[in-house]
Amino acid sequence: MSFAPPPFRSPVPVRVNLYSDTQTRPTQAMKAAMMEAEVGDEQHGDDPTINALCDRMAALLGKEAAMFLPSGTMCNQIAILGHCRPGDEILAHETAHILTSEGGAPGALAGAMILGLPGAKGQFAADTVRSAIREKSRYSPPQVMLEVEQTANFGGGTVWPLAALNAVAAVAHEHGLTTHMDGARLMNAVVAAGVPAAEMVAGYDTVWLDFTKGLGAPLGAVLAGSADFIGAAWRWKQRLGGSMRQGGICAAACLYALDHNIDRLAEDHANAKLLARGLAQVQGLSVEQPETNLVFIDTTASGIDATELARRVAQHGVLISVMGPHRARACTHLDVTAAQVAEAEAVLRAAIV
Ligand SMILES: *Cc1c(COP(=O)(O)O)cnc(C)c1O
């Protein structure tokens, strides 16, 4: 049993890194903003840059309050800890990051269970939520929270339509469940759909945004919700060791990202479409049409599995990730140009013989 991260290193210098939008490096300009950040002790509420970021995020997301945290995983887990008690049940898509990719943290930390809901593209219907609602009895676990991912990562980077988001949230609220949005790539959805962030998340009691997914910051995520919820969440931030000191140096990178790296997400989406269009011509590969910056590639018809495809292209300095036996993912981001996409496409094409 290995607890090492998955291998994605290339034996040659990396030319195009499509492994993840987390692979971006802070630019000189972002680093300059970090160097100039005014800082203080966050635990005492005295870091002006973190305070400015939280105020700005609360306004952007239309919530009363916000909290700066080191990672998206901590945002999800603090939200779950705030909403759930041991034995409580969360409804989420069966491919949700909280279910598949956070080391079992909802069980390990909050003692919560997750009921995985089926549905195409990482999304589920209001009727699916309705039929998952259990009769309240001393036999059934208390169902306390509904979670959605915008965009749905393993669903293909798909964008929940606003009406669908509101419909599932309404069913949840009708049955007394709180609603939580994993908005790791929320701004990709906002840019792709042209719906303002606050409107998109209005049906959700808590929501967070990751600054390391395509926005180019080295760390940081912001969780937002009611003033009461965020106030209580501070105890969990403290307990988990997520309460920082001069963290403003990192919040400055996030503020820089808000100013410079949001609108340009449209370029990543255009590059993803470009790559998908090119790969659709390759016999043996089947490509899901990307809605945002994630391109999922099915290798079944090629006779090789996704790991072999990733290994072959890595020989030529192109990195992609493996998401299933025959499912690979190529992810565009601010360190990938259209020319690099064309280069990656040629390497992927040549890898299928
Ligand atoms: C990456 C990701 C997370 C976790 O964020 P980290 O900042 O890596 O901890 C959670 N949810 C989704 C959908 C993600 O893609």
Ligand as a Chemical Component Dictionary entry (heavy atoms), coordinates in Angstrom:
data_LIG
# 
_chem_comp.id                   LIG 
_chem_comp.type                 NON-POLYMER 
_chem_comp.pdbx_formal_charge   0 
_chem_comp.three_letter_code    LIG 
# 
loop_
_chem_comp_atom.comp_id 
_chem_comp_atom.atom_id 
_chem_comp_atom.alt_atom_id 
_chem_comp_atom.type_symbol 
_chem_comp_atom.charge 
_chem_comp_atom.model_Cartn_x 
_chem_comp_atom.model_Cartn_y 
_chem_comp_atom.model_Cartn_z 
_chem_comp_atom.pdbx_ordinal 
LIG C1 C1 C 0 -9.192  20.161 -5.875 1  
LIG C2 C2 C 0 -10.569 19.976 -5.399 2  
LIG C3 C3 C 0 -10.860 20.009 -4.040 3  
LIG C4 C4 C 0 -9.794  20.140 -2.975 4  
LIG O1 O1 O 0 -9.097  21.339 -3.062 5  
LIG P1 P1 P 0 -7.593  21.447 -2.486 6  
LIG O2 O2 O 0 -7.328  22.913 -2.533 7  
LIG O3 O3 O 0 -6.740  20.643 -3.416 8  
LIG O4 O4 O 0 -7.602  20.890 -1.114 9  
LIG C5 C5 C 0 -12.177 19.865 -3.666 10 
LIG N1 N1 N 0 -13.148 19.716 -4.568 11 
LIG C6 C6 C 0 -12.917 19.686 -5.890 12 
LIG C7 C7 C 0 -14.050 19.544 -6.847 13 
LIG C8 C8 C 0 -11.617 19.804 -6.364 14 
LIG O5 O5 O 0 -11.384 19.758 -7.663 15 
# 
loop_
_chem_comp_bond.comp_id 
_chem_comp_bond.atom_id_1 
_chem_comp_bond.atom_id_2 
_chem_comp_bond.value_order 
_chem_comp_bond.pdbx_ordinal 
LIG C1 C2 SING 1  
LIG C2 C3 SING 2  
LIG C2 C8 DOUB 3  
LIG C3 C4 SING 4  
LIG C3 C5 DOUB 5  
LIG C4 O1 SING 6  
LIG O1 P1 SING 7  
LIG P1 O2 DOUB 8  
LIG P1 O3 SING 9  
LIG P1 O4 SING 10 
LIG C5 N1 SING 11 
LIG N1 C6 DOUB 12 
LIG C6 C7 SING 13 
LIG C6 C8 SING 14 
LIG C8 O5 SING 15 
# 
